[in-house]
Amino acid sequence: MRYIITLVFLLSALLFFSVNISPEALPYAGLISLLIPFFLITNFILFFFLLLRKSKSALLPLVAIILGWKFIGITFQLNSKSENTDGISLLSYNVHMFNYEKFKANDPNISPNIYNWIREQNVDIMGFQEFFQDHTTPSRNAIKLISNEGKYHYSTQIVEGKPDKIFFGLAIFSKHPIINEGKIFDNQRSNGAMFVDLKVNQDTIRVYNAHLESMSIPAEKLDNMDGIKEKYRETLHKLNKGAVSRATQVQVLADHIQNCPYPVILMGDFNDVPYSFTYFTLKSVLKNAFEEVGRGFGFTYNRVLFFLRIDNIFYGKGLTPVQFNTLREVDYSDHYPISSIFQLRKPNNQPQSLAE
């Protein structure tokens, strides 16, 4: 029994440290960290079992729990619900191309209500991943529909397609004037990152919208566990390949954020769980709104792997979050939208660096 307890402790310590190791440096480092919740639960069970037996060996799982305590806060939150709506409101949503594939296939289950729902959201800033624009079809002209006849300024990053016809990529819509914009990166397939600088009264803030490398697993294989089991080798390979690509992308993104002179908000679909190099790299420069003011587990994936929180809103110095919500009642995409409200709390003439 003592050997098992020691082995669990050593494996736990290695796993807890693995989030600091880039998958580029160590193959499959981005996958083994997925075992962290299992080992946390195991250590809790061992601790209480050994405590009841009054065994000195309970010290090892207790130390492991202390080492892994940070992972509890990124998994589940019990923050009190705030009714404060005063501030800069944001919405981040992976819209899954507004279900364009179903529309093209004349699927009778397709609904245009996603556009109507978005138009009803009276938020200051909206960021969309897997944004699909079709200038040739009025009912699919997302820019015109969402900008609501000039109510919103907008900026897009085209990853694939033609700007005057049909394209796919990222978009940010804002009630505040856009005074600068730029591209961080794209992989010329489906993923990328962009930013806009917004004039908010007398201040300037920078808003990033990111869609990091996907897991590259066809959606039909994620609709049931049998499909995942059948292709487990292929699945593992693609998961690892995606983790390596995200490690490169997140470093580029983090470096860009650290050189920003304004308060920063970063939202998007990061295609990675909180127990990852991606998440902890961003946490080294920003804070996470879910952790500060969110509630529950905050799961954002709307498919069979429902226990994934891969969409996030991060923020930097000069901002205070007062609300964060996962809108699980909104069922138009394979992701749930997330929203947050921030207050500016000091002048923005200081360089952006580490999170406070």
C-alpha positions as CSV (number, residue, x, y, z in Angstrom):
1,M,0.0,0.0,0.0
2,R,2.8,2.4,0.9
3,Y,4.4,1.9,-2.6
4,I,1.0,2.7,-4.3
5,I,0.7,5.9,-2.2
6,T,4.2,6.9,-3.1
7,L,3.7,6.2,-6.8
8,V,0.4,8.2,-6.9
9,F,2.2,11.1,-5.2
10,L,5.1,11.1,-7.6
11,L,2.8,10.8,-10.7
12,S,0.6,13.6,-9.3
13,A,3.6,15.9,-8.8
14,L,4.8,15.2,-12.3
15,L,1.4,15.9,-13.8
16,F,0.9,19.1,-11.8
17,F,4.2,20.4,-13.2
18,S,3.5,19.2,-16.8
19,V,1.4,22.3,-17.5
20,N,4.6,24.3,-17.5
21,I,6.2,22.1,-20.2
22,S,5.6,23.0,-23.8
23,P,4.3,20.1,-26.0
24,E,6.9,21.3,-28.5
25,A,9.7,20.2,-26.0
26,L,8.1,17.0,-24.7
27,P,5.8,14.9,-27.0
28,Y,2.4,14.3,-25.5
29,A,3.0,16.7,-22.6
30,G,-0.2,18.4,-23.7
31,L,-2.2,15.2,-23.3
32,I,-0.9,13.7,-20.0
33,S,-2.1,16.8,-18.2
34,L,-5.6,15.8,-19.0
35,L,-5.2,13.2,-16.2
36,I,-4.9,15.9,-13.6
37,P,-8.6,15.8,-12.4
38,F,-8.4,12.1,-12.0
39,F,-5.3,12.3,-9.9
40,L,-6.7,15.1,-7.8
41,I,-9.8,13.0,-7.0
42,T,-7.6,10.0,-6.2
43,N,-5.5,12.0,-3.8
44,F,-8.6,13.3,-2.0
45,I,-9.9,9.7,-1.6
46,L,-6.5,8.4,-0.4
47,F,-6.2,11.3,2.1
48,F,-9.5,10.7,3.8
49,F,-9.1,6.9,3.7
50,L,-5.7,7.1,5.4
51,L,-6.8,9.8,7.8
52,L,-9.6,7.6,9.0
53,R,-7.0,4.9,9.6
54,K,-4.8,7.4,11.4
55,S,-2.0,6.6,9.1
56,K,1.1,8.9,8.8
57,S,1.0,8.1,5.1
58,A,-1.9,10.5,4.8
59,L,0.7,13.2,4.6
60,L,1.7,12.4,1.0
61,P,-1.8,12.8,-0.6
62,L,-2.2,15.9,1.6
63,V,0.9,17.4,0.1
64,A,-0.3,16.4,-3.4
65,I,-3.6,18.2,-2.8
66,I,-1.8,21.3,-1.7
67,L,0.4,21.2,-4.8
68,G,-2.6,20.7,-7.0
69,W,-4.9,23.1,-5.3
70,K,-4.6,25.7,-8.1
71,F,-6.3,23.3,-10.4
72,I,-9.5,23.3,-8.3
73,G,-10.0,27.0,-8.8
74,I,-9.7,26.7,-12.5
75,T,-12.2,23.9,-12.6
76,F,-15.0,25.0,-10.3
77,Q,-16.0,28.3,-8.8
78,L,-18.5,29.4,-6.2
79,N,-18.3,33.2,-6.7
80,S,-21.5,35.1,-5.6
81,K,-23.7,36.1,-8.5
82,S,-23.4,39.8,-9.3
83,E,-26.3,42.0,-10.5
84,N,-23.9,44.8,-11.5
85,T,-24.3,45.6,-15.2
86,D,-22.3,48.8,-15.2
87,G,-19.2,48.5,-17.4
88,I,-17.9,47.2,-20.7
89,S,-20.0,44.2,-21.8
90,L,-18.5,41.5,-24.0
91,L,-19.7,38.4,-25.8
92,S,-17.5,35.7,-27.2
93,Y,-19.0,33.0,-29.4
94,N,-17.7,30.2,-31.8
95,V,-20.6,30.3,-34.2
96,H,-19.6,27.2,-36.2
97,M,-19.9,29.1,-39.5
98,F,-23.5,29.9,-38.6
99,N,-24.3,26.3,-39.6
100,Y,-23.5,27.1,-43.2
101,E,-22.9,23.5,-44.1
102,K,-26.5,22.6,-43.0
103,F,-27.8,25.6,-44.9
104,K,-26.0,24.6,-48.1
105,A,-27.3,21.0,-47.8
106,N,-30.9,22.3,-47.3
107,D,-31.1,20.7,-43.9
108,P,-34.7,21.3,-42.7
109,N,-33.4,21.6,-39.1
110,I,-31.4,24.7,-39.9
111,S,-32.6,27.9,-38.2
112,P,-31.7,31.5,-38.9
113,N,-32.4,32.3,-35.2
114,I,-28.7,32.6,-34.4
115,Y,-28.5,35.9,-36.2
116,N,-31.7,37.1,-34.5
117,W,-30.3,36.0,-31.1
118,I,-27.0,37.9,-31.7
119,R,-28.9,41.1,-32.8
120,E,-30.9,40.9,-29.6
121,Q,-27.8,41.0,-27.4
122,N,-27.2,44.6,-26.4
123,V,-23.5,44.2,-25.6
124,D,-20.7,46.6,-26.3
125,I,-18.2,44.2,-27.9
126,M,-18.7,40.9,-29.6
127,G,-16.0,38.5,-30.8
128,F,-16.8,35.6,-33.1
129,Q,-14.7,32.5,-34.0
130,E,-15.5,30.4,-37.1
131,F,-17.1,33.5,-38.5
132,F,-18.7,33.0,-41.9
133,Q,-19.5,35.9,-44.3
134,D,-21.5,35.5,-47.5
135,H,-21.8,38.8,-49.4
136,T,-23.7,36.9,-52.2
137,T,-26.7,35.8,-50.0
138,P,-28.6,38.5,-48.1
139,S,-29.9,36.0,-45.5
140,R,-26.2,34.9,-44.8
141,N,-24.6,38.4,-44.9
142,A,-23.4,38.2,-41.3
143,I,-21.7,41.6,-41.3
144,K,-24.8,43.5,-42.4
145,L,-27.1,41.5,-40.1
146,I,-24.9,41.8,-37.0
147,S,-23.6,45.3,-37.5
148,N,-27.3,46.2,-37.5
149,E,-27.1,49.0,-40.1
150,G,-24.1,50.7,-38.5
151,K,-24.9,50.2,-34.9
152,Y,-21.6,48.3,-34.6
153,H,-18.2,49.0,-36.0
154,Y,-16.4,45.8,-37.1
155,S,-13.1,44.3,-38.0
156,T,-12.6,40.9,-39.6
157,Q,-9.6,38.6,-40.2
158,I,-10.0,36.5,-43.3
159,V,-8.4,33.1,-42.9
160,E,-9.8,31.6,-46.1
161,G,-11.9,33.1,-48.9
162,K,-12.4,36.4,-50.7
163,P,-13.2,39.6,-48.9
164,D,-15.9,40.7,-51.4
165,K,-17.6,37.4,-51.8
166,I,-17.5,34.5,-49.2
167,F,-14.9,34.2,-46.5
168,F,-14.2,32.4,-43.2
169,G,-12.3,33.6,-40.2
170,L,-12.6,35.9,-37.1
171,A,-14.6,39.0,-36.4
172,I,-14.9,41.7,-33.7
173,F,-18.0,44.0,-33.5
174,S,-17.9,47.0,-31.2
175,K,-20.1,50.0,-30.3
176,H,-16.9,51.8,-29.5
177,P,-14.8,53.3,-32.3
178,I,-12.0,51.1,-33.7
179,I,-8.9,53.2,-33.9
180,N,-6.4,50.4,-34.8
181,E,-6.5,46.8,-35.8
182,G,-4.2,44.0,-36.7
183,K,-3.5,40.3,-37.3
184,I,-1.4,38.2,-34.8
185,F,-1.3,35.0,-36.9
186,D,-3.3,32.6,-39.0
187,N,-2.7,29.1,-40.2
188,Q,-4.4,29.7,-43.5
189,R,-7.0,27.0,-42.8
190,S,-9.3,27.8,-40.0
191,N,-7.5,29.3,-37.0
192,G,-5.9,32.7,-36.2
193,A,-5.8,35.7,-33.8
194,M,-6.6,39.4,-34.3
195,F,-6.9,42.5,-32.2
196,V,-8.6,45.9,-32.3
197,D,-7.8,49.0,-30.3
198,L,-11.0,50.7,-29.1
199,K,-11.7,54.2,-27.9
200,V,-13.8,53.9,-24.7
201,N,-14.6,57.5,-23.6
202,Q,-11.2,59.0,-23.0
203,D,-9.4,55.6,-22.7
204,T,-8.1,53.1,-25.1
205,I,-8.4,49.3,-24.6
206,R,-7.2,46.5,-26.7
207,V,-9.4,43.5,-27.5
208,Y,-8.0,40.3,-28.8
209,N,-10.0,37.6,-30.5
210,A,-8.3,34.2,-30.8
211,H,-9.2,30.8,-32.3
212,L,-6.2,28.5,-31.6
213,E,-5.4,25.3,-33.4
214,S,-8.3,22.9,-33.4
215,M,-8.1,19.3,-32.3
216,S,-8.6,18.4,-35.9
217,I,-11.0,15.6,-35.2
218,P,-14.0,15.4,-37.6
219,A,-17.2,16.5,-35.9
220,E,-19.0,13.2,-36.8
221,K,-16.4,11.3,-34.7
222,L,-17.2,13.5,-31.7
223,D,-20.9,12.8,-31.8
224,N,-20.5,9.4,-30.1
225,M,-18.0,7.7,-27.9
226,D,-17.8,4.6,-30.2
227,G,-16.3,6.8,-32.9
228,I,-13.7,8.1,-30.6
229,K,-12.7,4.6,-29.4
230,E,-12.6,3.2,-32.9
231,K,-10.1,5.8,-34.0
232,Y,-8.2,6.2,-30.8
233,R,-4.7,6.1,-32.4
234,E,-5.6,8.6,-35.0
235,T,-7.3,10.7,-32.2
236,L,-4.3,10.7,-30.0
237,H,-2.0,11.7,-32.9
238,K,-4.3,14.6,-33.9
239,L,-4.7,15.7,-30.3
240,N,-0.9,15.8,-29.8
241,K,-0.4,17.6,-33.2
242,G,-2.9,20.2,-32.2
243,A,-1.3,20.7,-28.7
244,V,2.1,21.3,-30.4
245,S,0.6,23.9,-32.8
246,R,-1.2,25.7,-30.0
247,A,2.0,25.9,-27.9
248,T,3.6,27.9,-30.8
249,Q,0.5,30.1,-31.3
250,V,0.0,30.9,-27.6
251,Q,3.6,32.0,-27.2
252,V,3.2,34.4,-30.2
253,L,0.0,35.7,-28.6
254,A,1.4,36.1,-25.1
255,D,4.4,38.0,-26.5
256,H,2.2,40.3,-28.4
257,I,0.0,40.9,-25.3
258,Q,3.1,41.7,-23.1
259,N,4.1,44.5,-25.6
260,C,0.6,46.1,-25.5
261,P,0.5,49.6,-23.9
262,Y,-3.2,49.4,-23.1
263,P,-5.5,47.4,-20.8
264,V,-6.2,44.0,-22.5
265,I,-9.1,41.7,-23.0
266,L,-8.5,38.4,-24.7
267,M,-11.5,36.3,-25.7
268,G,-11.9,33.2,-27.9
269,D,-11.9,29.5,-28.5
270,F,-8.6,28.2,-27.3
271,N,-9.3,24.5,-28.0
272,D,-7.5,23.6,-24.8
273,V,-8.7,22.7,-21.3
274,P,-7.6,24.6,-18.2
275,Y,-5.0,21.8,-17.4
276,S,-2.8,22.8,-20.3
277,F,0.3,24.6,-21.3
278,T,-1.9,27.0,-23.4
279,Y,-4.0,28.0,-20.4
280,F,-1.1,28.5,-18.0
281,T,0.9,30.4,-20.5
282,L,-2.0,32.9,-20.8
283,K,-2.4,32.9,-17.0
284,S,1.2,34.0,-16.7
285,V,0.3,37.3,-18.4
286,L,-3.5,37.7,-17.8
287,K,-6.2,36.7,-15.4
288,N,-9.3,34.7,-16.3
289,A,-12.7,36.1,-15.8
290,F,-14.3,32.8,-15.0
291,E,-11.9,32.2,-12.1
292,E,-12.6,35.7,-10.7
293,V,-16.4,36.1,-11.0
294,G,-17.7,32.9,-12.7
295,R,-19.8,30.1,-11.1
296,G,-20.0,26.3,-11.5
297,F,-17.8,24.4,-14.0
298,G,-18.4,26.8,-16.9
299,F,-18.3,24.0,-19.5
300,T,-18.5,25.5,-23.0
301,Y,-18.5,22.6,-25.5
302,N,-21.9,21.6,-26.8
303,R,-21.2,18.0,-28.0
304,V,-20.7,14.6,-26.4
305,L,-17.5,15.8,-24.7
306,F,-19.7,18.2,-22.7
307,F,-17.2,18.5,-19.8
308,L,-14.8,20.7,-21.7
309,R,-14.2,24.4,-20.9
310,I,-12.2,25.6,-24.0
311,D,-13.7,29.1,-24.5
312,N,-12.4,31.8,-22.3
313,I,-12.2,35.5,-21.5
314,F,-8.9,36.7,-20.1
315,Y,-8.0,40.2,-19.0
316,G,-5.1,42.3,-17.8
317,K,-4.2,45.3,-15.7
318,G,-6.6,48.3,-15.6
319,L,-9.7,46.1,-15.7
320,T,-12.0,44.6,-13.1
321,P,-14.5,41.9,-14.0
322,V,-17.9,42.1,-12.4
323,Q,-19.7,39.4,-14.3
324,F,-19.0,36.2,-16.2
325,N,-21.6,33.8,-17.6
326,T,-21.7,30.7,-19.8
327,L,-24.9,30.9,-21.8
328,R,-25.8,27.2,-21.9
329,E,-29.4,27.9,-23.0
330,V,-28.1,29.1,-26.3
331,D,-27.9,26.0,-28.5
332,Y,-27.2,27.2,-32.0
333,S,-23.5,26.0,-32.3
334,D,-21.2,23.3,-31.1
335,H,-20.0,25.9,-28.5
336,Y,-21.9,27.9,-25.9
337,P,-21.4,31.7,-26.0
338,I,-19.7,33.3,-23.0
339,S,-20.1,36.8,-21.7
340,S,-18.5,39.2,-19.2
341,I,-18.7,42.7,-17.9
342,F,-15.6,44.7,-17.1
343,Q,-14.9,48.1,-15.4
344,L,-11.9,50.3,-16.3
345,R,-10.3,51.1,-13.0
346,K,-7.2,53.2,-13.7
347,P,-5.5,55.3,-16.4
348,N,-4.2,53.2,-19.3
349,N,-0.9,54.9,-19.8
350,Q,1.1,52.1,-18.3
351,P,2.6,49.2,-20.4
352,Q,0.8,45.9,-20.3
353,S,2.9,43.2,-18.7
354,L,2.1,40.5,-16.1
355,A,-1.3,40.0,-14.6
356,E,-1.8,41.5,-11.2
